Amino acid sequence: MPQPYLSPEQRPLVELRNVHVSFGSNHVLKGIDLTVRKGDAVSIIGPSGSGKSTILRCINGLLTPERGEVVVGNTSVHTLRTEAERIALRKRIGFVFQQYNLFPHLTVLDNIVIAPIRILGVEREIAEREARELLAKVRLSDKVDAYPGQLSGGQQQRVAIARALAMHPELVLFDEVTSALDPETVGEVLSVIRQLVEDGMTCLLVTHEMRFAEEVSQQIVFTEGGEIVERGTPREIFHAPRNPRTHAFINALRN
């Protein structure tokens, strides 16, 4: 049966179909199907080791599944073979990791402008202007000339978010970006992400911040043992889960 025609606005921005990934004998992803539409925020939750971060790495080409399809826009990620092809993909996808991965010898400003200048060919004057605008967006205008070692963990993570945004990505992947932070700095990072979601940035978040996921997401995906056990709206997942495994996970977090 032919597939119905979908306009570019209707097509998913990200689609995973029957994705399998193994590390040796460890079957990490066991047939993942996932759809993310442009402008949506999707949160992936679940116990540690359930394959959440592996899903993100398949989307931006850091991992190639041995079976299944990964599509971002018009790019079939699973078919990319050269590093040049993967770099072209990653220009379009922001990735914010748990560890900030800032260059310690560069100022905050230089950490943000280095990729647009070297990879996108943006003139330095334009890159610096945009970097200052992004630093204002993440509430760090006064840290332009600071070095990463002079910043708190929360401030470094906000710089990392600004650095990802400097590439004008189609979507941003957040991989447990608050798990390495002190409790008092978590809120400042989540506030920045919340603003991005409200501005319409397509976001895919692996997170243990359940209340935040409930507040900002259009879709919640619960994974366990390399499988998507349940998906639904925040209300469905957090207040009326159908699967007993989801129910047990949510209840454990509340106790």
C-alpha positions, 0 to 999 in steps of 0.5 A, spaced: 500 500 500 503 506 497 505 511 503 500 517 503 504 524 501 507 528 507 509 535 506 516 537 509 512 540 514 508 534 516 514 529 515 518 527 522 525 530 523 527 524 526 525 517 525 528 511 527 525 504 525 527 497 528 534 500 530 538 494 533 545 496 536 550 491 540 556 491 543 559 485 543 554 480 546 551 486 549 544 487 545 543 494 547 538 496 543 532 491 541 528 494 535 527 501 537 522 505 533 521 513 534 519 519 531 520 526 533 517 532 529 519 539 528 518 543 534 517 538 539 520 536 545 521 528 547 524 526 553 527 519 554 526 516 561 528 509 564 533 506 568 541 506 567 543 502 562 537 501 558 539 504 552 537 511 552 544 515 550 545 510 545 539 512 541 542 519 541 548 517 538 545 513 533 541 519 531 548 524 530 552 518 527 556 516 533 554 509 532 551 505 526 546 500 528 547 493 525 540 493 523 534 498 522 534 505 519 535 512 522 533 518 518 534 525 520 531 530 515 532 527 508 539 524 511 539 516 512 544 516 517 545 509 517 547 509 510 553 514 512 560 511 511 565 516 511 567 521 516 566 527 511 558 525 511 558 524 518 561 531 519 556 534 515 550 531 519 553 533 525 553 540 523 545 540 523 545 537 530 547 540 536 549 535 542 550 537 549 553 532 553 553 530 561 560 532 561 561 539 558 567 538 553 569 545 553 576 547 551 580 549 558 585 554 554 580 558 550 575 563 553 568 562 553 567 567 547 572 563 543 569 556 545 563 558 542 566 561 535 571 556 534 566 551 530 562 556 526 569 559 524 572 553 522 567 548 520 561 553 517 566 558 515 563 564 518 567 571 519 569 572 526 566 578 527 559 575 525 561 569 529 562 573 535 556 577 535 552 571 535 556 568 540 554 574 545 547 574 543 547 566 545 551 568 551 545 573 553 540 568 552 543 563 557 544 569 562 552 569 561 553 575 558 558 577 563 563 571 562 565 572 555 572 573 557 572 568 563 575 561 562 572 554 563 576 553 570 573 560 572 566 557 572 561 553 576 559 546 573 552 549 571 555 555 568 560 551 563 553 547 561 550 553 559 556 555 555 556 548 552 549 549 550 550 556 547 556 552 543 551 547 540 546 553 538 552 557 535 551 552 529 544 553 528 542 546 529 535 543 526 535 539 533 539 539 539 540 532 543 541 533 551 544 527 554 543 527 561 546 534 562 544 535 569 547 529 572 554 531 573 551 538 576 550 540 584 543 540 585 543 548 586 546 549 579 541 544 576 535 549 575 539 554 571 541 549 566 533 547 566 531 554 565 535 555 559 533 548 556 525 550 557 526 557 554 529 553 548 523 549 548 518 554 548 522 558 542 520 552 538 527 548 538 526 541 536 529 537 542 530 530 544 532 529 552 535 523 556 534 525 563 532 523 570 529 530 571 522 527 571 518 533 573 522 537 568 520 532 563 513 532 564 513 540 564 516 541 557 515 535 553 510 533 548 512 526 548 515 521 553 518 515 551 520 510 557 526 505 555 528 498 559 532 493 557 534 496 550 526 496 548 521 502 548 516 499 553 511 505 553 510 512 550 505 517 551 504 524 553 506 526 560 500 525 563 499 518 560 506 516 562 506 520 569 499 519 571 496 513 568 501 508 565 499 502 562 505 498 562 506 495 569 514 496 568 513 503 567 508 504 573 513 501 577 519 505 575 515 512 576 512 509 583 520 508 585 522 515 583 516 518 588 518 514 594 
